[in-house]
Amino acid sequence: MRTVGHGGAGNGQFAELLLVPERGFAVSVMSNGGPGGVALNLEVVRFALEHYLGVVDRDPEPVPYVPAEVAPAAGVYEIDVMTLTIRAEEGAAAPTLEVVIKPEIRSASPKELPGSSAGPGRPPRALSRAAARPAARRRPRPGRRRAG
């Protein structure tokens, strides 16, 4: 069954939209429930698929990490508040992801900001296998997966 959808998150708010055009079905889920919001939204989408369409959504099987597939995305990405560095190294179990909140943003914040994945005295963190896959092979979100 073909699905179309989009999800996103920001500032503790999570959203999923999943459409099943051939069945005239749509489900939209929004939550602001802290770190479990993405998992909650996925469970609601799966519940709706199973109970309204009879479709059981399965987790995809992991694929091995292939540095050459991640290499095109490797590099340094920067926005106004943070810098993201992706490294795809041969022989590693996963790519390395380093996220650093810019010092001027951190110092201007009235409250303690979350730590970065790397910083003074802390090595960059290797991604989990699921997060390490390039976008084309990464575990799809509900709106990008084939259910059933």
matplotlib code that plots the C-alpha trace (Angstrom):
import matplotlib.pyplot as plt

x = [0.0, 1.4, 1.5, 2.5, 3.3, 5.5, 6.6, 8.6, 9.6, 10.6, 10.9, 9.3, 6.4, 6.0, 3.8, 3.0, 0.7, 0.1, -2.2, -3.2, -4.7, -6.0, -8.0, -9.2, -7.5, -5.5, -4.2, -2.6, -1.0, 0.4, 1.9, 4.0, 4.9, 8.7, 11.2, 8.6, 6.6, 8.0, 7.4, 3.9, 3.0, 4.4, 2.3, -0.9, -0.2, 0.4, -2.8, -4.8, -3.4, -4.1, -7.6, -9.0, -7.3, -6.2, -2.6, 0.2, 3.2, 6.5, 9.9, 12.3, 15.4, 18.6, 21.1, 24.9, 26.8, 28.6, 31.0, 30.8, 27.1, 27.4, 30.4, 28.3, 26.6, 29.8, 30.9, 30.2, 26.7, 26.1, 23.1, 22.7, 22.6, 24.7, 27.3, 26.8, 29.7, 29.3, 32.3, 32.2, 35.3, 36.4, 36.7, 34.3, 31.1, 29.1, 29.6, 30.5, 28.0, 29.1, 26.6, 27.8, 25.7, 27.5, 29.2, 27.4, 24.0, 25.0, 26.3, 23.2, 20.7, 19.1, 19.0, 21.3, 21.2, 21.6, 25.1, 26.5, 27.6, 31.1, 32.9, 36.0, 37.1, 34.4, 34.9, 32.4, 29.7, 29.3, 25.7, 23.6, 23.3, 19.7, 20.6, 23.8, 22.2, 22.0, 18.6, 17.7, 18.2, 17.5, 14.5, 11.6, 9.1, 5.5, 4.8, 7.7, 7.2, 5.3, 2.9, 1.5]
y = [0.0, 3.4, 6.1, 9.7, 11.8, 14.2, 14.5, 17.0, 18.2, 21.4, 22.6, 19.5, 19.5, 16.5, 16.0, 13.3, 13.3, 10.1, 9.7, 6.5, 7.9, 4.6, 4.0, 7.6, 7.6, 10.1, 10.4, 13.4, 13.2, 16.1, 15.9, 18.0, 15.2, 15.6, 13.1, 10.3, 12.4, 10.8, 7.2, 8.2, 9.6, 6.5, 4.2, 6.3, 6.1, 2.3, 1.9, 3.8, 1.7, -1.5, -0.7, 1.2, -0.4, -3.8, -3.0, -4.0, -1.7, -3.5, -2.1, -2.4, -4.6, -2.7, -2.4, -2.5, 0.8, 1.5, 4.6, 5.3, 5.7, 8.3, 10.1, 12.4, 13.8, 14.1, 17.6, 20.6, 22.1, 25.4, 27.4, 30.4, 28.4, 25.3, 23.5, 19.9, 17.8, 14.4, 12.1, 8.8, 6.9, 3.6, 0.9, 2.6, 0.9, 4.0, 7.5, 10.2, 13.0, 16.1, 18.7, 21.9, 24.8, 28.0, 29.6, 32.9, 31.2, 29.1, 32.1, 34.2, 31.6, 32.3, 28.6, 25.7, 24.3, 20.6, 19.4, 18.8, 15.4, 16.6, 19.4, 20.1, 16.8, 14.8, 12.9, 13.0, 10.4, 7.6, 7.3, 4.2, 1.9, 3.1, 6.8, 6.2, 5.2, 7.7, 9.3, 6.9, 3.8, 5.3, 3.9, 5.6, 7.7, 6.6, 8.8, 7.3, 3.6, 1.0, -0.6, -4.1]
z = [0.0, -1.0, 1.7, 1.6, 4.7, 6.5, 10.1, 12.1, 15.5, 17.2, 20.7, 22.2, 19.7, 17.4, 14.3, 11.9, 8.8, 6.9, 3.9, 2.2, -1.1, -2.5, 0.6, 1.2, 4.6, 6.5, 10.1, 11.7, 15.2, 17.2, 20.6, 23.0, 25.4, 25.8, 24.6, 24.0, 21.5, 18.3, 19.7, 20.8, 17.4, 15.6, 17.9, 17.1, 13.4, 13.6, 15.7, 13.1, 10.2, 11.9, 13.3, 10.4, 7.4, 8.7, 7.9, 10.3, 10.0, 10.7, 11.6, 8.7, 9.0, 9.6, 6.8, 7.2, 7.5, 4.2, 4.5, 0.7, 1.0, 3.8, 2.2, 0.0, 3.1, 5.1, 5.9, 8.1, 8.2, 10.0, 10.9, 13.1, 16.4, 15.8, 13.8, 12.7, 11.5, 9.8, 9.2, 7.3, 8.1, 6.7, 9.4, 11.7, 12.9, 12.1, 10.9, 13.5, 14.3, 16.2, 17.1, 18.8, 20.0, 19.1, 22.1, 21.7, 21.8, 24.8, 26.7, 25.8, 27.0, 30.3, 31.1, 30.8, 27.2, 26.5, 26.0, 22.6, 21.3, 21.4, 23.2, 25.3, 26.7, 25.0, 21.8, 19.0, 19.3, 16.8, 15.6, 16.2, 13.2, 12.7, 12.7, 10.8, 7.5, 4.7, 4.1, 1.3, 3.5, 6.9, 8.8, 7.1, 9.0, 8.7, 5.7, 3.7, 4.3, 2.6, 5.1, 5.0]

ax = plt.figure().add_subplot(projection="3d")
ax.plot(x, y, z, "-o")
ax.set_aspect("equal")
plt.show()
